[in-house]
Amino acid sequence: MYASLNPGLIGIKADFAECLALARRHGFGGLDVQIDQLHETVLRVGAAAVRDLFATHDLRPGTWNLPFKPYAVTSAKWREWLAKIPPLLASARAVGATRAGMWIMPGSYDRPYDQNFAFHVERFSPLARMLADHGIRLGIEFIGPETMLRMFKHPFVRSIAQTRELARAIGPNCGQMLDAYHWYCAGGTGADLQGLTHDEIVGVHLNDAPLGVALSAQLDGVRKLPGTTGVVDLAMFVQALGDTRYAGPVTAEPFDAELSALPANESASRTARSVLASISTIPCSI
């Protein structure tokens, strides 16, 4: 596995070239990309030049989010996106950015679990097939905080096991975007991590939780850099990844206002140190 920088998650606003330079400077092995920014760069300079930029900086593409939420748009908008996303997928494939992700809500206002499950399969499956045609995998990320769950009338997918079931129903190129904070907030244990395989893990988010906040009161948008509070058992989580021989990107997703307010170099430096320290116990980490 390798540490990958996602600039937007730590408050960095910079163009593609600047983000590559930041990732290289601070010891990351990869850079998470914004698919629209990547596509625009490919159109402007060509896929070969973009691949060379990654290689020159000794970086690999990390993960990228789908440009829309398939479950949160109208049927018309969903069909519109299916029609216009192929060029973006072609650009992603051309530069080797073959790991996509999307989070899903832990409940619904109007759909019971089984009905919502079928709805998500209906919305995601055609898109997953398009991704597969371009050699791209899709990682589904569940949302763990109970504070989010309480917003909805009907609970939905909120565990590794449930995400696995949904991913398998969506398609063979669909797996998990694992997030340590969501695993913790959903009451995750070591048993939940057992049975994971490297081929079902598309990407990984590492984070810690704030001190002094009850599990039931943790908020989705307030987290910490991995290993900075010790609330989340990252040693167990990362060891489980190592046991699978996972070789993909690991990204910090702290949503920390203090970190985001720092200058870009300091924010990137602190993030690199925390992620690299968290994964350094695994022999194949970097």
C-alpha positions as CSV (number, residue, x, y, z in Angstrom):
1,M,0.0,0.0,0.0
2,Y,1.1,3.6,-0.5
3,A,0.2,7.0,1.0
4,S,-1.8,9.1,-1.5
5,L,-2.4,12.8,-1.1
6,N,-5.9,14.2,-1.6
7,P,-5.3,18.0,-1.4
8,G,-9.0,19.0,-1.2
9,L,-9.5,16.9,2.0
10,I,-6.9,18.9,3.9
11,G,-7.9,22.3,2.6
12,I,-5.3,22.7,-0.2
13,K,-6.5,24.6,-3.3
14,A,-4.0,24.2,-6.1
15,D,-3.8,23.1,-9.7
16,F,-2.8,19.7,-10.9
17,A,0.9,20.5,-11.4
18,E,1.1,22.1,-7.9
19,C,-0.6,19.1,-6.3
20,L,1.9,16.7,-8.0
21,A,4.8,18.8,-6.7
22,L,3.4,18.9,-3.2
23,A,2.8,15.1,-3.1
24,R,6.4,14.5,-4.3
25,R,7.9,17.0,-1.9
26,H,6.4,15.4,1.2
27,G,7.0,11.8,0.4
28,F,3.6,10.6,-0.8
29,G,3.5,7.7,-3.3
30,G,0.4,8.8,-5.0
31,L,-2.1,11.6,-5.7
32,D,-5.8,11.3,-5.6
33,V,-7.3,13.1,-8.6
34,Q,-10.4,15.0,-9.4
35,I,-11.8,13.3,-12.5
36,D,-13.0,16.6,-14.1
37,Q,-9.5,18.2,-13.5
38,L,-7.8,15.1,-14.8
39,H,-10.0,15.0,-17.9
40,E,-9.4,18.7,-18.7
41,T,-5.6,18.1,-18.3
42,V,-5.7,15.1,-20.7
43,L,-7.6,17.1,-23.3
44,R,-5.2,20.0,-23.0
45,V,-1.8,18.2,-23.0
46,G,-2.6,14.6,-23.9
47,A,-2.7,11.4,-21.9
48,A,1.0,10.5,-22.5
49,A,2.1,13.9,-21.0
50,V,-0.1,13.3,-17.9
51,R,1.4,9.8,-17.5
52,D,4.9,11.4,-17.8
53,L,3.9,14.0,-15.1
54,F,3.1,11.2,-12.7
55,A,6.2,9.3,-13.6
56,T,8.5,12.4,-13.3
57,H,7.2,13.0,-9.8
58,D,7.5,9.2,-8.9
59,L,3.8,9.1,-8.2
60,R,0.9,6.8,-9.0
61,P,-2.8,7.8,-9.4
62,G,-4.8,7.3,-6.3
63,T,-8.6,7.2,-6.2
64,W,-11.2,9.6,-7.6
65,N,-14.8,10.2,-6.8
66,L,-17.6,9.8,-9.3
67,P,-18.7,13.2,-10.5
68,F,-22.2,12.6,-9.3
69,K,-24.2,10.6,-6.7
70,P,-26.2,8.0,-8.7
71,Y,-28.7,7.6,-5.9
72,A,-29.3,11.4,-5.3
73,V,-30.3,12.6,-8.8
74,T,-33.5,12.4,-10.8
75,S,-33.9,9.7,-13.3
76,A,-33.4,12.3,-16.1
77,K,-30.1,13.6,-14.5
78,W,-28.9,10.0,-14.0
79,R,-29.5,9.2,-17.7
80,E,-27.8,12.5,-18.6
81,W,-24.7,11.5,-16.6
82,L,-24.5,8.1,-18.1
83,A,-24.4,9.7,-21.5
84,K,-21.7,12.2,-20.7
85,I,-19.4,10.2,-18.4
86,P,-17.6,8.0,-21.0
87,P,-15.1,10.6,-22.1
88,L,-14.1,11.1,-18.5
89,L,-13.7,7.4,-18.0
90,A,-11.5,7.2,-21.2
91,S,-9.2,9.8,-19.8
92,A,-9.0,8.0,-16.4
93,R,-8.1,4.8,-18.1
94,A,-5.5,6.4,-20.4
95,V,-3.5,7.6,-17.4
96,G,-4.0,4.6,-15.2
97,A,-6.5,6.2,-12.7
98,T,-8.5,3.0,-12.4
99,R,-9.9,3.3,-8.8
100,A,-13.2,5.2,-8.4
101,G,-15.3,5.6,-5.3
102,M,-18.6,6.9,-4.1
103,W,-20.1,7.1,-0.6
104,I,-23.7,6.1,0.1
105,M,-26.1,7.4,2.8
106,P,-26.8,5.1,5.8
107,G,-30.5,5.4,5.5
108,S,-33.5,6.7,3.5
109,Y,-36.4,8.9,4.3
110,D,-38.9,6.8,2.3
111,R,-37.3,3.5,1.2
112,P,-37.1,0.4,3.5
113,Y,-33.8,-1.5,3.4
114,D,-34.7,-4.0,0.7
115,Q,-36.3,-1.4,-1.5
116,N,-33.4,0.9,-1.1
117,F,-30.9,-1.9,-1.8
118,A,-32.7,-2.7,-5.1
119,F,-32.7,1.0,-6.0
120,H,-29.0,1.4,-5.4
121,V,-28.3,-1.7,-7.5
122,E,-30.5,-0.3,-10.3
123,R,-28.7,3.1,-10.2
124,F,-25.1,1.8,-9.8
125,S,-25.0,-1.3,-12.0
126,P,-25.1,0.4,-15.4
127,L,-22.5,2.8,-14.3
128,A,-20.3,-0.1,-12.9
129,R,-20.5,-1.8,-16.3
130,M,-19.3,1.4,-18.0
131,L,-16.4,1.6,-15.6
132,A,-15.6,-2.0,-16.2
133,D,-15.5,-1.4,-19.9
134,H,-12.7,1.1,-19.2
135,G,-10.8,-1.2,-16.7
136,I,-12.0,0.9,-13.7
137,R,-13.1,-0.5,-10.4
138,L,-15.7,1.1,-8.1
139,G,-15.5,1.3,-4.4
140,I,-18.6,1.8,-2.3
141,E,-18.1,3.6,1.0
142,F,-20.6,3.3,3.9
143,I,-21.2,6.1,6.3
144,G,-20.7,5.1,10.0
145,P,-21.6,7.9,12.4
146,E,-24.8,7.2,14.4
147,T,-25.6,11.0,14.1
148,M,-26.0,10.5,10.3
149,L,-28.1,7.3,10.8
150,R,-30.5,9.2,13.0
151,M,-31.4,11.6,10.2
152,F,-33.3,8.9,8.3
153,K,-36.5,6.9,8.9
154,H,-35.1,3.7,7.4
155,P,-31.6,2.4,8.1
156,F,-29.4,1.2,5.2
157,V,-26.0,-0.2,4.6
158,R,-23.6,0.6,7.4
159,S,-21.0,-2.2,7.7
160,I,-18.3,-3.9,5.8
161,A,-20.5,-7.1,5.4
162,Q,-23.5,-5.1,4.1
163,T,-21.3,-3.1,1.7
164,R,-19.8,-6.4,0.4
165,E,-23.3,-7.7,-0.3
166,L,-24.3,-4.5,-2.1
167,A,-21.1,-4.4,-4.1
168,R,-21.5,-8.0,-5.3
169,A,-25.0,-7.2,-6.4
170,I,-23.8,-4.1,-8.3
171,G,-21.2,-5.9,-10.4
172,P,-17.9,-7.9,-10.4
173,N,-15.7,-4.7,-10.6
174,C,-17.4,-3.2,-7.5
175,G,-15.8,-3.5,-4.1
176,Q,-15.2,-1.4,-1.0
177,M,-13.8,2.0,-0.2
178,L,-12.8,1.3,3.3
179,D,-12.8,4.1,5.8
180,A,-11.3,3.7,9.3
181,Y,-13.5,6.4,10.9
182,H,-16.7,4.9,9.5
183,W,-15.7,1.5,10.6
184,Y,-15.1,2.8,14.1
185,C,-18.3,4.9,14.3
186,A,-20.4,2.0,13.2
187,G,-19.1,-0.1,16.1
188,G,-16.6,-2.0,13.9
189,T,-14.5,-4.8,15.5
190,G,-11.7,-7.0,14.4
191,A,-14.2,-9.6,13.4
192,D,-15.6,-7.2,10.8
193,L,-12.2,-6.9,9.2
194,Q,-11.6,-10.7,9.0
195,G,-12.3,-12.2,5.6
196,L,-11.4,-9.0,3.7
197,T,-9.5,-9.7,0.5
198,H,-7.2,-7.4,-1.5
199,D,-9.3,-7.7,-4.6
200,E,-12.4,-6.3,-2.9
201,I,-10.6,-3.2,-1.5
202,V,-10.6,-0.4,-4.1
203,G,-9.3,2.3,-1.8
204,V,-8.7,3.2,1.8
205,H,-9.3,6.3,4.0
206,L,-7.4,6.6,7.2
207,N,-8.6,9.0,10.0
208,D,-8.8,9.3,13.7
209,A,-11.7,10.5,15.9
210,P,-11.8,13.5,18.2
211,L,-11.1,12.9,21.9
212,G,-13.8,13.3,24.5
213,V,-16.7,12.6,22.1
214,A,-19.0,9.6,22.7
215,L,-19.2,7.1,19.9
216,S,-22.9,7.9,19.4
217,A,-22.1,11.6,19.2
218,Q,-19.3,11.5,16.6
219,L,-20.0,13.7,13.5
220,D,-19.3,12.8,9.9
221,G,-17.5,16.0,9.1
222,V,-15.3,16.3,12.2
223,R,-12.3,14.0,12.3
224,K,-8.6,14.0,12.9
225,L,-5.4,12.9,11.1
226,P,-4.7,9.2,11.6
227,G,-2.8,8.4,14.7
228,T,-3.2,11.8,16.4
229,T,-5.7,10.9,19.1
230,G,-5.6,7.1,19.3
231,V,-9.4,6.9,19.5
232,V,-9.6,4.7,16.4
233,D,-7.7,1.4,16.6
234,L,-5.6,2.0,13.5
235,A,-3.1,-0.6,14.4
236,M,-5.8,-3.3,14.1
237,F,-7.3,-1.7,10.9
238,V,-4.0,-1.3,9.1
239,Q,-2.8,-4.8,10.1
240,A,-6.0,-6.2,8.6
241,L,-5.1,-4.4,5.4
242,G,-1.6,-5.8,5.5
243,D,-3.0,-9.3,6.0
244,T,-4.8,-9.0,2.7
245,R,-1.6,-7.8,0.9
246,Y,-3.5,-4.7,-0.2
247,A,-1.2,-2.8,-2.5
248,G,-3.4,0.3,-3.3
249,P,-3.6,3.9,-2.1
250,V,-4.2,5.0,1.5
251,T,-5.6,8.5,1.9
252,A,-6.1,10.7,4.9
253,E,-9.6,12.2,5.2
254,P,-9.5,14.2,8.4
255,F,-12.0,17.0,7.8
256,D,-10.1,19.0,10.4
257,A,-10.7,22.8,10.3
258,E,-7.4,23.6,12.1
259,L,-5.4,21.5,9.6
260,S,-7.2,23.0,6.6
261,A,-6.4,26.5,7.8
262,L,-2.6,25.9,7.6
263,P,-0.4,26.8,4.6
264,A,-0.4,24.1,1.9
265,N,3.1,22.9,2.7
266,E,2.5,22.5,6.4
267,S,-0.9,20.8,5.8
268,A,0.7,18.3,3.4
269,S,3.7,17.7,5.6
270,R,1.6,16.9,8.7
271,T,-0.7,14.7,6.6
272,A,2.2,12.8,5.1
273,R,3.8,12.2,8.5
274,S,0.6,10.8,10.0
275,V,-0.3,8.5,7.1
276,L,3.3,7.2,6.7
277,A,3.6,6.5,10.4
278,S,0.3,4.7,10.4
279,I,1.2,2.3,7.6
280,S,4.9,1.9,8.4
281,T,4.4,-1.2,10.4
282,I,3.3,-3.2,7.3
283,P,6.4,-4.5,5.3
284,C,4.8,-3.7,1.9
285,S,3.5,-0.3,2.9
286,I,5.6,2.0,0.8
